[in-house]
Amino acid sequence: MSMVDLPEQLGETEQAIRETAHRFAAEVLRPLGAKLDKLSAEEVIAEGSPLYDAHRQFRELGFTTLRSETMELSRADTVRLRAIIAAELAWGDCGLALGLAGSTFPPMIAHMAGRPDLGEQFTSDQIGCWAITEPDHGSDQLDFDGSISATGMDRGRPNCIARKDGNSVVITGQKSSWVSNGTIAETAALFCAYDDGGGGEMGQAVFLVDLKDGGVSRGKPTDKIGQRSLNQGEIFFDEVRIPIGNMAVGPEKYATFVDTLLCGTNAGMGASFVGVAQAALDHAVAYAKERKQGGVPIFQHQSVKARLFEMFRKVAAARALNQQVMIYNATAPKPRLELAIASKVTSTQTAFEVASEAMGIYGGAGIMRDNPIEMLMRDARIAMIEDGCNDILGLMAAERL
């Protein structure tokens, strides 16, 4: 297990699941992530890439169906276990972990919307994606209620619009370069503007879309400084026609639904980057005990011990906050988005700070391209922007205080 294992009271089944997640992270995700990090964005998703085998193995482990109703666990225990699993997988490689989690979005949306019929069509056996971000409206898409928009300003026309046409919906437009699994996904949970044909102001809705349908095309995979194992890219819709029944969430329920969803996704990011922070701490402690300067391992130097303790303290605090937030939001009558955002911001900031300190522990060795800390630094920095820039998320949370 990871070096910092808080004394959680896990049952036999929970412990077995955690051990399975850690073994998968250590034996599959970590070495694969290091390999994919050195490839081009095109090579990562090329036919025959081991990326697809990781998706297959993830599905076979059964993590995609981990819900309280399928296990003899309370809701609180289930979400706590999900937090542990997310941290373990990201401890292995956060890019792969986020891609695997993103692949489950369409069936998750069907489940959240109470649409088992769509769940039978959009299953976890397919690679899915969450198509929400747009080229001109990145943060606008998360500020769904306009709470932090400039007063009296018009955000402009949406980039992607679904138009009602009889018993169908016709989708036209694009989603931006930051859609995770965007150029490899087979299905999408599409969040976009909705024109019901009534001539009034457009609303927002959620659709489940088979991306193998005609009219769907992709851009190039996004070439990034970090999380290179996570495929991201544009999706274009050219008069893509889907049944009206594929609307999972209509305009009247959109705001409430997205609020609840963001509570889960922000807390999920919090759990994942606790794992990244933990990985950086583990590497730093191990290196400090083997690297000698002044005749002894640098771990024996008080200045190094003090820095390692600060890293340990931050990781433990981020982990505790995340688990408390996830349990609260899963069991409270109404989840609180400001708490989930606090977890996401805390964990991603912690991951970056701990990775930076770990690089300092490594010294010159830490800046080498084949050193895991160098990759963790790049991966962690991206997390402070993705799924909502931390600054913007903070403003959203502050509106609710």
N, C-alpha and C positions, 0 to 999 in steps of 0.2 A: 504494500500500500504506500501512498504518499507519506512523506515524512511527518506532516502534521495531521494526525488522525484524532479529532476530538472524540471524547468518550461517549459516542452516541449509542443508545440502546437499540441495536438492530436485532430483529428476529432472525431465525435461521434462514428463511426465504429471502429476506431483505439483504442479509449478509452475502448470500450466494449470488444475488443479482449484482451487488456492488463489486464483488470479486470478479464476476464475469466482465463487467464494464471496465474495470481496471486492467484486466488481462488483455481485452480487446484494444484498449488504448495503448498499452505498452508494447504489445506484440504486432499490432497491425497499424494503428493510426500514427504513432510516433515515427517509426521508420518510413512509412509511406509519405507522411507529411514532409519529412526532410528531403525525400527524393523528389517529390512534386515541386518543392520550393525552388529547385534548381532548373526546372523545365520552363519553356515558354508557355504562355497562356494557351496557345493552340495545342501544344504537346500534352498538356494536362488533360484535355478532354478528347484527344485523338482516339480513334477506334483501337481497342485493345489496351487502353490505359488501365492501370490497376485501380484507378479511381472508381470504376464501375464495380469492381470486385468488392471494394469497401462498402459500397451501397448494398450489394447483395448480402454480404455478411451481416451488416447492420440489421437488415430486415429479418434475417434468419434468427438473430438473437432475441427477437420479440419485443424490443424496446418500444416499437411504434404503437403497441396496444397496451401500454402500461397505464391503466386507469383503475380507479378505486372499485368500479363496478365489475372489473374482470379479476380482481384480486381480493383476498380476504384481509383487506387493510382499510383503515379509516381514511377519509379524504386527506386529513392532515399528514398521516404517515405516508400516503401515496405521493403527495407533492414533496415531502421531505426527501423521499427516495429519488424522485425525479431530479431534485436539486443536486443530490449526491452523484447521480449518474451523469448529469450534464457537466459537472465539475471534473469528473474522472475522464470523460471523453475529451474535453478541451485540454486537460492535463496532457493527453497524448498529442493532439494537434487541434488547435481551435478552428482552423479553416475547414478541415474535414468535419469536425463536430458540428459546426454551423451549417455546412452543406447537408449533412445527414438530417439534422433537425428541420431544415427548410424543406427537405423533400417530403415531409409529412404534412405540410400545410393544407393541401386540398382536403384530405380526409378529416383533418382536425377541424377545419371550418365547417364541414358537413356535420360533424358531431356537435360542435358548439351551437350550430343553427337548428339542431333538432331535425335534420334531414337525412334519415337512414337510407332513403332512396338514392340520394346523391353519394352517400358513403359507399354504396355498393358499386357505383360506377367509377368513383375517384378513390382508388385504394392506395395503400402504402406499398403495393407491389410496383408502383410507377414512381419515377422521380418527379417530384412536384416542386413548385416554387410559390413564393408570395410576391405577386406583381402589384406593387403599390407605388413605388417611387417613380417620378416623372422628371424629364429633363429640366423643365422650368418651374417645377413645384415640389422640389425635394422635401424641405421641411414643412411646406404647406400641407402635404398629404398627412402628416402626423398631427398638425394643428387643426384637427378636423372640425372643431367648434369655433375656430377663428379667435381664440382667446388672446393670442399674442400678435395678431395681425395689426398693421398700422391702421389707425382709425380712419374710416372713410375711404380706404384704398381698395382698388379692385385687383384681385390676384391675376386676372386675365383668363383667357380661355384654357380649359383643361387640354392636356396633350392626348388623352385617351377618352373616348366617349362611346358609351353603349346606347344605341337608339332602339326603342321598341318599334317593332314592325309586325303587327298581327300577333301571332303566337310565337314569334321569334324575337331575338335581340340581335342587332347587327353592331359589331364592334369595329371601330376605326381609330387608329392612332398608335401611339407607342408608349412603352415603359422604358426607363432609362438604363444606363450602363451598370447600375448597382443592384439589379435583380439577382439575388443569389440563386444559383442553378439556372440562370436565365437562358443560356445557350444550349443547355442539355436537357432541360425539363420536358417531360411528356405531358404534364398537366399544370394548371395554374389556378391559384386562388387570386382572382383579378378584382382589385379595388379600383373603381373608376367612376367618372361622372355618368349620370343616367338621364337620358332624355325620354320621358314617357310619351312624348308626342302631344302633350296638352298645351304647349305654347308658353308655359310658365317657366320659372327659373329651374334649371337643372338641379337634381339632387345627387346623392352618392349611393352606390350600391355595391354588392359583392356578388361575383359570378364565379362559378367553377367552369373552367374551359379546358377542352381537350386540345392541346397544342399541336397535335398531329393533323388537325383539320386544315383544309385548304385556306389560304389567305394569311397564314401565320409564317413569319420569317424572323430570322435572328441577325443581330449584329455580330461583330467580332467579340471574342471573350476579352474582358477588360484586363489590361496588363497593369498590375498594382505592385507597390513596394512590399507589401506584406500579405498574409493570408492567401498566398498564391495557390494553395491547394483548394481554395474555395472558388469555384467557377462563378463569375458574374458577367452579365451582359444584357444588351437591349433585346426587347421583344417588340415586333411590329405586327399590327393587326390591320389587314386590308379587307374591309367588308366581311369580317368573319361572322357567320351566322350560327347562333346557338339557340336551343329551345328556351322559351321564357321560364320554363321550370328549372333552368340552371341558375336562376337568381336565388342565391342562398340567403341573402339579406337585402331587404328593400330599403328605400330611402327613409321610411318612417322609423326604422329600427337601427339605422346605420350608426348614428352617434353613440348610442348605448353599447352596441356591439363592438365598435372599434375601441371604445374606452376599456371594455373588459378584455379585449384581445391585447391591447397595449400593456395592460397590467401583467399579463402572462409573458409577453415577449420581452419586456424590459427586465422582469425578474429572471427570465431564462438567460438573458445576456449576463445578468449579475452572477448567476450560478456558473456559467461557462468561464467567465474571466476570473472568478475565484480559482478555478482550475489552472488558468494560465499563470496567475500570480504564484500559485503553489508550485507549479513546475519551475519557475524562475528561482524560487526559494530553495527548492530541492537541489537544483543544479549548483547554486551558490554554496550551500552547506557542504555538499560532497566535494566540491573543488577546494574549499577552504581547508578541508581536513587532509587533502593530499598535496597541495601546493606548499612548498617550503620556501621561506625567506627568513633571514636572520637565524638560520640553524634549526628552526622549528616550523611545523605546519602553521600557515597564517591564521588558522583558527585559534591558535594560542595567543595571538596578539589581541589585547583588550579592545583596540579600536575596531578590529574586524568583528569581534563578538558583539560589540555594541550595535554595529550596523546590521548584523544578522538578526539581532533581537528586534530592532525596529521593523525589519521586513516581516518577521514572524508575527509581530503584533498587528500589523496592517492586514495581513492575510487572515488571521483569526477573526479580526473585527469585521472584515468584509464578508467572511463566511457566515458569521453569526447573524449579521444584518440580513443577508440574503435569505437564509432559512426562515427567520422570523417573518419576513415580508411575504414569502411564498405561502407559509402556513396561514398567516392572517388573511391574505387575499383569497385563499381557497376556502376558508371557513367562515368569514365574516358575511353578514347579509349583503353588503355592497363592498367590492374591492376598492382600494384607494390607489389611484394611479400615481400620486405623489410619492407613495412609499416604494412602488416598483421602480420609479425613476431614480429615487435615492439609491436603491440597490445597484441599478445599472451604472450610474455615474460613479458610485463608490468603488465598485469592483473593477471597472475599466481603468479608472484613475489609479487604483491600487496596483493593478497588473502592470501598468506602464512604469510607475514609480519603483516597484520591486524589481522589474526587469532591468531598469536603469541602474539601480543599486547593485544588482547581480553583475552587470557588466563592469562596474567599478571593482567588485571583488575579484573578478577574473583579470582585470588589468588589460594588458595588450592582447592576451589570448581571447578576450571577449569580443574584440572587434573583427576577428577573423570570420570569413564567410562560412566556414565549416563548423563554427561554434554555435551550439543551440541557443545561447543567449542572444546572439545577434539576430536570429530569426524571431525569437520571442519579443524582442524590442520592437521590431517592425510590425508584428502581429498585434501587439498590445496598442500601439499608437493608432492603428486603424480603428480599433474598437471604440475609441473616444469620439469617432465621427459616425460610424455605421449604426443603422437602426435608430437614427436620430442623433444629431450632434449634441454632445453633452450640454453645451451652452443653451441650445434651444430647448432641450428637454427640461433643463433647470427652470427656465422661464415658464414652461407649461406647468411644472410642479408648483412653482411659487404662486401661480394664479389660484391654486386650490388651498392654500394655507389659511 
